[in-house]
Amino acid sequence: MGKPGKVAPVRWAKLIGVAGIALHMSLAAFGNITDYGTNWTFVQHVLAMDTTFQSPALMWRAVTDPTLQTLAYLAIIAAETAGAGLLWAGLAKLWQARTADTAGFHAAKDLALFALMWCFAIWVVGFIAVGGEWFAMWQSATWNGQAAATRFATVTGIVMIFLAMRE
């Protein structure tokens, strides 16, 4: 492993992992753009906190203004689109270095690792922390995306750790 000119199986695994997350983020952004209404409804309900336990101690956090809800949804779509673009660019950089020596391949990881961190943050910060805790999404039986966000964060985190490992 680490010999120039040959692509080691571990590098193929890293390339496929990054490509898989890039495809997922691309499809997530594409779905939100082409089927805007489906997840728009989700974002509206989470921000409005209208299917939570309605605790007066938390309801002051609710965002019911349609303009602010739209801005939040557009920010999600923009973050997903940026994440997808960064991942594809990072994958291209890794692809170019796939036959490099160990140091060259490791040096090419920076953009892909940043992109994976970006996407990991979308799921952990955006959906699990902000959506799940701040807007009490965990309380909703209908509009709760925490399980999906946890799956996405887990897979993204695994690929991020795997890519970061030196050969």
C-alpha positions in Angstrom: 0.0 0.0 0.0 1.1 3.5 -0.6 3.0 2.7 -3.8 2.6 5.2 -6.6 0.7 4.0 -9.7 -1.5 1.4 -8.0 -4.9 2.0 -6.4 -5.0 0.1 -3.1 -8.4 -1.5 -2.1 -8.6 0.8 0.9 -8.4 3.8 -1.4 -11.2 2.4 -3.5 -13.2 2.1 -0.3 -12.5 5.7 0.7 -13.4 6.9 -2.8 -16.7 5.0 -2.8 -17.5 6.2 0.7 -17.1 9.9 -0.3 -19.0 9.3 -3.6 -21.8 7.7 -1.7 -22.2 10.7 0.7 -21.9 13.0 -2.3 -24.7 11.2 -4.1 -26.8 11.3 -1.0 -26.4 15.0 -0.5 -27.0 15.6 -4.2 -30.2 13.7 -4.0 -31.3 15.4 -0.8 -30.8 18.8 -2.3 -32.3 17.8 -5.7 -35.4 16.4 -3.9 -35.9 19.6 -1.9 -35.6 21.7 -5.0 -37.7 19.6 -7.3 -40.3 18.5 -4.7 -40.1 21.7 -2.7 -43.6 21.2 -1.1 -43.0 17.9 0.6 -40.1 19.0 2.9 -41.5 22.5 3.1 -44.4 21.1 5.0 -42.0 19.3 7.3 -39.9 22.5 8.0 -43.1 24.5 8.6 -44.4 22.1 11.3 -41.0 21.7 13.0 -40.4 25.4 13.2 -44.0 26.1 14.3 -43.8 23.4 16.9 -47.5 22.7 16.3 -47.2 18.9 16.9 -45.1 19.1 20.1 -46.4 18.8 23.6 -47.1 22.6 23.5 -45.3 23.3 26.7 -45.6 27.1 27.5 -42.0 27.0 28.7 -40.9 26.1 25.1 -43.4 27.5 22.8 -41.8 31.0 22.7 -39.2 29.3 20.4 -41.8 28.6 17.7 -41.3 30.3 14.4 -44.6 30.8 12.6 -43.7 33.6 10.3 -43.8 32.2 6.7 -41.0 34.4 5.6 -38.7 33.2 8.3 -39.8 29.6 7.7 -39.0 30.1 4.0 -35.6 31.5 4.8 -34.8 28.5 7.1 -35.8 26.1 4.3 -33.8 27.9 1.7 -30.8 27.8 4.1 -31.2 24.1 4.4 -31.3 23.6 0.7 -28.3 25.9 0.2 -26.3 24.0 2.9 -27.2 20.7 1.3 -26.3 22.0 -2.2 -23.0 23.4 -1.0 -22.3 20.1 0.8 -22.9 18.2 -2.4 -20.7 20.5 -4.4 -17.9 20.3 -1.9 -18.1 16.6 -1.7 -17.9 16.1 -5.5 -15.0 18.6 -5.7 -13.3 16.7 -2.8 -13.9 13.4 -4.6 -12.3 14.8 -7.8 -9.3 15.8 -5.8 -9.0 12.3 -4.2 -9.5 10.7 -7.6 -6.6 12.7 -9.1 -4.5 11.5 -6.2 -5.7 7.9 -6.2 -2.4 6.6 -7.6 -0.1 8.9 -5.6 2.1 7.8 -2.9 0.8 7.7 0.7 1.8 11.3 1.5 0.2 12.6 -1.8 -3.1 10.8 -1.2 -3.2 11.9 2.4 -2.6 15.5 1.4 -5.5 15.3 -1.1 -8.0 14.5 1.6 -8.4 18.1 2.9 -11.4 19.2 0.8 -13.3 15.9 1.1 -12.8 15.9 4.9 -14.1 19.5 5.1 -17.1 18.6 2.9 -17.8 15.5 5.1 -17.6 17.7 8.2 -19.9 20.2 6.6 -22.5 17.5 5.9 -22.1 16.0 9.3 -22.8 19.4 10.8 -26.0 19.8 8.7 -27.4 16.6 10.3 -26.0 17.0 13.8 -26.3 20.8 14.3 -29.2 21.5 12.0 -31.5 18.6 12.5 -30.5 16.9 15.7 -29.5 19.9 17.9 -31.6 22.8 16.4 -34.6 20.9 15.0 -34.6 18.1 17.6 -33.8 20.0 20.8 -34.4 23.7 20.2 -37.7 23.2 18.3 -38.5 20.0 20.3 -38.9 17.9 17.1 -38.4 14.8 19.3 -41.8 15.5 20.8 -43.6 15.1 17.5 -45.0 11.7 16.4 -45.6 13.1 13.0 -42.8 15.6 12.1 -39.8 14.0 13.7 -36.7 13.7 11.5 -34.2 12.8 14.2 -34.0 9.1 13.3 -33.2 9.9 9.7 -30.8 12.7 10.7 -29.0 10.3 13.1 -28.6 7.7 10.3 -27.2 10.3 7.9 -24.9 11.7 10.5 -23.7 8.2 11.5 -22.9 7.2 8.0 -21.3 10.5 7.2 -19.2 10.4 10.4 -18.0 6.9 9.7 -16.9 7.9 6.2 -15.2 11.0 7.6 -13.3 9.0 10.2 -12.4 6.3 7.7 -11.1 8.9 5.2 -9.1 10.7 7.9 -7.2 7.5 8.8 -3.7 7.3 7.4 -2.7 4.4 5.3 
